[in-house]
Amino acid sequence: MSLPAKLLHIDASVLGDHSVSRQVSAAIVARLTAAKPGLRVTYRDLAAEPLAHFSGVHAAALQGRAPPHAELDGQAALDDFLAADIVVIGAPMYNFTLPTQLKAWIDRLLIAGKTFRYGPNGVEGLAAGKRVIVAISRGNFYGPGAPAAAAEHLESYLRTVFGFIGVTDLEFVIAEGIAVSPEHRERAITSALGAAEALEPALRAA
Ligand SMILES: Cc1cc2nc3c(=O)[nH]c(=O)nc-3n(C[C@H](O)[C@H](O)[C@H](O)COP(=O)(O)O)c2cc1C
């Protein structure tokens, strides 16, 4: 009998009930769990329970120069990621990029020998096969041709990071223009929730 599939749900917004990325990431998880009721969900709220900034203590533990308990939180974050078939991330844009809480989580994922390795042909990502869906929320517009497009360092950063570890088919559900006007906000949320509802329920990216 095969093990039940696992979904890891990550949120990082500091805006609590006012958060758009939380609303959209929850809708994505609801869509996937409704389609696959056996899916086991692990939830981590990086704003409520932040990981410490990656520091020399953590680096020493990773390199075996300090007791492993120094990196227990990060180990759990990495284990949850490695165990997941699907990862859903609520990713708000703050100051053109990701919140520091989400960066601290990513700092625990990019571990040589676990999620990538260096080989004769360069870097090889080891996390291929996971389906990763990101719910992005941002105040302005950053799509192709938008005046602010060059200032986008959230979606582009996450593409780089996950591509590096082998997830080259990262999926995005984007709510943008949130800060432009209440009407824009409403429209963006409705559109993103519609996109969440239309997601394929597959365990892996197509
Ligand atoms: C501290 C802070 C910084 C922000 N910086 C940006 C920014 O650089 N560019 C942008 O388009 N929107 C920015 N915004 C607007 C957010 O991206 C927008 O409110 C989005 O909905 C945040 O996601 P959340 O609602 O899930 O927290 C910022 C909002 C906050 C609170």
The ligand as an SDF file (V2000), in Angstrom:
LIG
                    3D

 31 33  0  0  0  0  0  0  0  0999 V2000
    6.0490   46.4480    4.7240 C   0  0  0  0  0  0  0  0  0  0  0  0
    5.4260   46.3690    3.3730 C   0  0  0  0  0  0  0  0  0  0  0  0
    6.2090   46.5610    2.2570 C   0  0  0  0  0  0  0  0  0  0  0  0
    5.6370   46.4840    0.9840 C   0  0  0  0  0  0  0  0  0  0  0  0
    6.4170   46.6510   -0.1070 N   0  0  0  0  0  0  0  0  0  0  0  0
    5.8690   46.5390   -1.3420 C   0  0  0  0  0  0  0  0  0  0  0  0
    6.6730   46.6810   -2.5080 C   0  0  0  0  0  0  0  0  0  0  0  0
    7.8810   46.8620   -2.4650 O   0  0  0  0  0  0  0  0  0  0  0  0
    6.0720   46.5720   -3.7150 N   0  0  0  0  0  0  0  0  0  0  0  0
    4.7320   46.3280   -3.8360 C   0  0  0  0  0  0  0  0  0  0  0  0
    4.2550   46.2250   -4.9560 O   0  0  0  0  0  0  0  0  0  0  0  0
    3.9480   46.2040   -2.7530 N   0  0  0  0  0  0  0  0  0  0  0  0
    4.4780   46.2960   -1.5280 C   0  0  0  0  0  0  0  0  0  0  0  0
    3.6990   46.1510   -0.4210 N   0  0  0  0  0  0  0  0  0  0  0  0
    2.2870   45.8000   -0.5960 C   0  0  0  0  0  0  0  0  0  0  0  0
    2.1210   44.3000   -0.4300 C   0  0  0  0  0  0  0  0  0  0  0  0
    2.8580   43.5980   -1.4030 O   0  0  0  0  0  0  0  0  0  0  0  0
    0.6550   43.9190   -0.5060 C   0  0  0  0  0  0  0  0  0  0  0  0
   -0.0170   44.5390    0.5890 O   0  0  0  0  0  0  0  0  0  0  0  0
    0.4490   42.4160   -0.4460 C   0  0  0  0  0  0  0  0  0  0  0  0
   -0.9320   42.1540   -0.3500 O   0  0  0  0  0  0  0  0  0  0  0  0
    1.2110   41.7920    0.7280 C   0  0  0  0  0  0  0  0  0  0  0  0
    0.8490   40.4450    0.9030 O   0  0  0  0  0  0  0  0  0  0  0  0
   -0.0020   40.0430    2.2070 P   0  0  0  0  0  0  0  0  0  0  0  0
   -1.3210   40.7900    2.0700 O   0  0  0  0  0  0  0  0  0  0  0  0
   -0.1880   38.5760    2.1010 O   0  0  0  0  0  0  0  0  0  0  0  0
    0.8000   40.4350    3.4000 O   0  0  0  0  0  0  0  0  0  0  0  0
    4.2440   46.2280    0.8600 C   0  0  0  0  0  0  0  0  0  0  0  0
    3.4770   46.0330    2.0050 C   0  0  0  0  0  0  0  0  0  0  0  0
    4.0540   46.0910    3.2550 C   0  0  0  0  0  0  0  0  0  0  0  0
    3.1870   45.8590    4.4550 C   0  0  0  0  0  0  0  0  0  0  0  0
  1  2  1  0
  2  3  1  0
  2 30  2  0
  3  4  2  0
  4  5  1  0
  4 28  1  0
  5  6  2  0
  6  7  1  0
  6 13  1  0
  7  8  2  0
  7  9  1  0
  9 10  1  0
 10 11  2  0
 10 12  1  0
 12 13  2  0
 13 14  1  0
 14 15  1  0
 14 28  1  0
 15 16  1  0
 16 17  1  0
 16 18  1  0
 18 19  1  0
 18 20  1  0
 20 21  1  0
 20 22  1  0
 22 23  1  0
 23 24  1  0
 24 25  2  0
 24 26  1  0
 24 27  1  0
 28 29  2  0
 29 30  1  0
 30 31  1  0
M  END
$$$$
